[in-house]
Amino acid sequence: MRHVPSPSIVLALALAAAFALGAPASIHGQAGARERTLFVSAVDAQGAPVEDLGIGDFIVTEDGRRREVLRVSRAVEPIDIALLVDNSAASERAIVPLREGLADFVAAMAGEHQIALIALAARPTIFVDYTSDPRRLADGIGRIFAERSSGMTLLDAIVEASAGLARRESTRAVIVPVVTDGVEFTNRYSRDVIEAMTRASVGLHAITVGIFPVTNDVERERALVLELGTRATGGQRMSLLADTGIGPALRKLARELSSQYKVVYGRPESFLPPERTEISTGRPGVTVRGTPARGQTGA
């Protein structure tokens, strides 16, 4: 098995790769090659969005050097959202709260944002391609059933969803897996999965139900993606012990994504991208996490 770096190293590599590689489209409103943009979530200790932050509340560093924060505003750019839904055999008991939670999430996010619904049993299967139509998404949610004798293909789906998002033109993109701790049938290294996400500049926000034991290499790689991959991409993992928490978790995530900041900072001219980019805040009791805007070019 390959060596997996520490979370801080993964975060540094992820942000550096995202800034260096970018995405095919140019970011809307990017003023110049010396400016960079992060889409940033800011939440309090209860996970509720903090909506009164300004320029002086954000601290951006590159390789330990503080950068000037130029502008802070509410993020209004549409988000491409890949919903990865566990419909494997292990999800049978969770289907009802899963459908209800997805319906709440779609009701909160559809219309302004593009959402795809991708099922994970046996192989990644697109139930609904990217759309802002809540009726199409509701129809897709209604077709979610647990498939008997099937396992999950979570890591394959993350890689494929990242590749698909990389071809799209939105400046904000997230992948949202909602999964149980059933059998994982893919054989990918976590490092490759995280690299696929950073290349596409997407944030991973995972909602997991169960204890997720690590008894073999496949489960270990999945666990690393869920822990390190979420942090490395500016996302998060919401760990639930009971499926009754799916709805509240998805509603909380919808509120967070709808309340993100657009943080623009300055960077000196350089031939090479920084090895480490970090965002933090001096506001007590507030946690921030940021994902680079897609489509940024230049070092």
Protein Blocks (a to p, Z undefined) as FASTA:
>chain_A
ZZdddfklmmmmmmmmmmmnopfbdcehiabfkbccdddddddfkopacfkbcfklpccd
eehiacddfbdcddfbdcdddddddfbfklmmmmmmmmmmmmmmmmmmgojaccddddfe
hiacdfbdcdfbfklmmmmmmmpccdehiacdfklmmmmmmmmmmmpmbfbdcddddddf
bdcfbdcdfklmmmmmmmnopacddddedjhpafbfklmmmmmmmmmmmmmnopacdddf
bfklmmmmmmmmmmmmmmcccddddddddfbdcfbdcdddfbehiacdddddehiecZZ
